[in-house]
Amino acid sequence: MLESKYLKDDIQNIQKLMTIPALRNFETKNLGKLLRLSKIRRYDDGEAIIKEGDRDQWLYFLLAGKIRIEKGGMEIATTDKTGEMFGEMRLIDNLSRSASVFAVGPTVALAVDTSGGAGRSGLEDERAEFLVLLYRMFAEYVSTRLRLTNDELIAAKKRLGEL
């Protein structure tokens, strides 16, 4: 993995964040906070981004490439959707990582340090506000995923009934 330093909250970086659907509706000042806690990470094909069982504090947004999600060595899903958020479940329930995520081909992700800058000079006072931002983002994202899962469940039940 190649990793940048923490990003700067300049207008160009903020405009790039606004292209990510999950972040599109956030205020510029909040996107600036997110940037100051973020790094760009580049992964090679097959490289682990998240390992099942780990307890790290990183949240990811897919910027380029493709990811494969596995649980217990079995593939759950793949996606190449730019802006896709992953790694959020650990941050919501504070349990260990429930699945592994691997790069499929060269992959670039925005990695957000969800500790809210704890221990980093000048950012401690923003921690509470940052966590509110994250939880709002999670709530919207999990709601969307739940709706999609419900639709998939109904479609699977209809197919099962037809068999």
C-alpha positions as CSV (number, residue, x, y, z in Angstrom):
1,M,0.0,0.0,0.0
2,L,1.1,3.5,-0.8
3,E,-0.3,6.2,1.4
4,S,-0.4,10.0,1.3
5,K,0.0,12.3,4.2
6,Y,-3.2,13.7,5.8
7,L,-4.9,15.8,3.1
8,K,-5.4,19.6,3.1
9,D,-8.8,21.2,3.2
10,D,-8.3,23.3,0.1
11,I,-11.2,24.1,-2.3
12,Q,-9.9,21.6,-5.0
13,N,-10.0,18.7,-2.5
14,I,-13.4,19.8,-1.2
15,Q,-14.8,19.9,-4.7
16,K,-13.5,16.3,-5.3
17,L,-15.2,15.1,-2.1
18,M,-18.5,16.7,-3.4
19,T,-18.4,14.2,-6.3
20,I,-18.8,11.3,-3.8
21,P,-22.6,10.7,-3.4
22,A,-22.5,10.0,0.4
23,L,-20.7,13.4,0.9
24,R,-22.6,15.5,-1.6
25,N,-25.0,17.2,0.8
26,F,-22.4,18.2,3.5
27,E,-21.3,21.7,4.2
28,T,-17.9,22.8,3.0
29,K,-16.6,23.3,6.5
30,N,-17.5,19.7,7.4
31,L,-15.9,18.4,4.3
32,G,-12.8,20.3,5.3
33,K,-12.7,18.5,8.6
34,L,-13.1,15.2,6.8
35,L,-10.2,16.0,4.5
36,R,-7.9,16.9,7.4
37,L,-8.5,13.4,8.8
38,S,-8.1,11.6,5.4
39,K,-5.4,10.0,3.4
40,I,-5.3,8.6,-0.2
41,R,-4.3,4.9,-0.2
42,R,-3.2,3.0,-3.3
43,Y,-3.5,-0.8,-3.3
44,D,-2.1,-3.5,-5.7
45,D,-4.2,-6.3,-7.1
46,G,-5.1,-8.8,-4.3
47,E,-3.8,-6.6,-1.5
48,A,-5.9,-6.5,1.7
49,I,-7.5,-3.2,2.5
50,I,-9.4,-4.5,5.5
51,K,-8.8,-7.8,7.3
52,E,-11.7,-9.7,9.0
53,G,-11.2,-9.5,12.8
54,D,-9.1,-6.3,12.8
55,R,-10.1,-3.4,15.1
56,D,-8.8,-0.4,13.2
57,Q,-10.5,3.0,13.0
58,W,-10.5,3.6,9.2
59,L,-13.5,4.3,7.0
60,Y,-13.0,4.0,3.2
61,F,-14.5,5.5,0.1
62,L,-13.6,3.8,-3.2
63,L,-12.1,6.4,-5.6
64,A,-10.9,4.2,-8.4
65,G,-10.6,0.5,-9.1
66,K,-12.6,-2.4,-7.7
67,I,-13.0,-4.2,-4.3
68,R,-13.9,-7.7,-3.3
69,I,-15.6,-8.3,0.0
70,E,-15.1,-11.7,1.7
71,K,-16.3,-13.3,4.9
72,G,-14.6,-16.5,6.1
73,G,-12.9,-16.8,2.7
74,M,-16.2,-16.7,0.8
75,E,-16.9,-13.8,-1.6
76,I,-19.9,-11.7,-0.5
77,A,-19.8,-9.0,-3.2
78,T,-17.6,-6.9,-5.5
79,T,-18.0,-3.3,-6.5
80,D,-16.3,-0.7,-8.7
81,K,-18.8,2.0,-7.9
82,T,-16.8,5.2,-7.3
83,G,-17.7,6.8,-3.9
84,E,-18.8,3.4,-2.4
85,M,-18.3,3.5,1.4
86,F,-16.9,0.5,3.1
87,G,-15.6,-0.4,6.5
88,E,-18.4,1.5,8.3
89,M,-19.9,-1.5,10.3
90,R,-16.9,-1.6,12.7
91,L,-17.3,2.0,13.4
92,I,-21.0,1.7,14.1
93,D,-21.0,-1.3,16.4
94,N,-17.4,-1.1,17.7
95,L,-16.9,-4.8,17.1
96,S,-14.0,-6.3,15.1
97,R,-14.1,-6.2,11.3
98,S,-16.9,-8.5,10.1
99,A,-15.4,-9.1,6.6
100,S,-12.2,-8.7,4.6
101,V,-11.9,-6.3,1.7
102,F,-9.4,-6.8,-1.1
103,A,-8.3,-4.7,-4.1
104,V,-9.2,-6.2,-7.5
105,G,-6.6,-4.7,-9.8
106,P,-5.0,-1.3,-8.9
107,T,-7.4,0.4,-6.4
108,V,-7.4,3.8,-4.9
109,A,-9.4,4.7,-1.7
110,L,-9.9,7.7,0.5
111,A,-9.1,6.5,4.0
112,V,-10.7,8.5,6.8
113,D,-9.3,8.4,10.4
114,T,-12.5,8.1,12.4
115,S,-10.8,8.6,15.7
116,G,-11.6,12.2,14.9
117,G,-8.0,13.3,15.2
118,A,-7.6,12.2,18.8
119,G,-4.1,13.0,19.8
120,R,-3.5,15.2,16.7
121,S,-2.7,18.8,17.5
122,G,-5.5,21.3,16.8
123,L,-8.2,18.8,16.0
124,E,-9.3,17.5,19.5
125,D,-11.9,20.3,19.8
126,E,-13.6,19.2,16.5
127,R,-14.0,15.5,17.5
128,A,-17.6,15.6,18.7
129,E,-18.8,17.6,15.7
130,F,-16.9,15.3,13.4
131,L,-18.5,12.2,15.0
132,V,-21.9,13.7,14.5
133,L,-21.1,14.2,10.8
134,L,-19.9,10.6,10.5
135,Y,-23.0,9.1,12.2
136,R,-25.3,11.2,10.0
137,M,-23.5,9.8,6.9
138,F,-23.6,6.3,8.3
139,A,-27.4,6.6,9.0
140,E,-28.1,7.7,5.4
141,Y,-25.8,5.0,3.9
142,V,-27.1,2.1,6.1
143,S,-30.7,3.1,5.3
144,T,-30.0,3.0,1.6
145,R,-28.2,-0.4,1.9
146,L,-31.1,-1.8,4.0
147,R,-33.6,-0.7,1.4
148,L,-31.6,-2.5,-1.3
149,T,-31.3,-5.6,0.8
150,N,-35.0,-5.6,1.4
151,D,-35.6,-5.4,-2.4
152,E,-33.1,-8.2,-3.0
153,L,-34.8,-10.4,-0.3
154,I,-38.2,-9.9,-1.9
155,A,-36.9,-10.8,-5.3
156,A,-35.2,-13.9,-3.9
157,K,-38.5,-14.9,-2.1
158,K,-40.4,-14.5,-5.4
159,R,-37.9,-16.6,-7.3
160,L,-38.1,-19.2,-4.5
161,G,-41.9,-19.3,-4.7
162,E,-41.7,-19.8,-8.5
163,L,-39.5,-22.8,-8.1
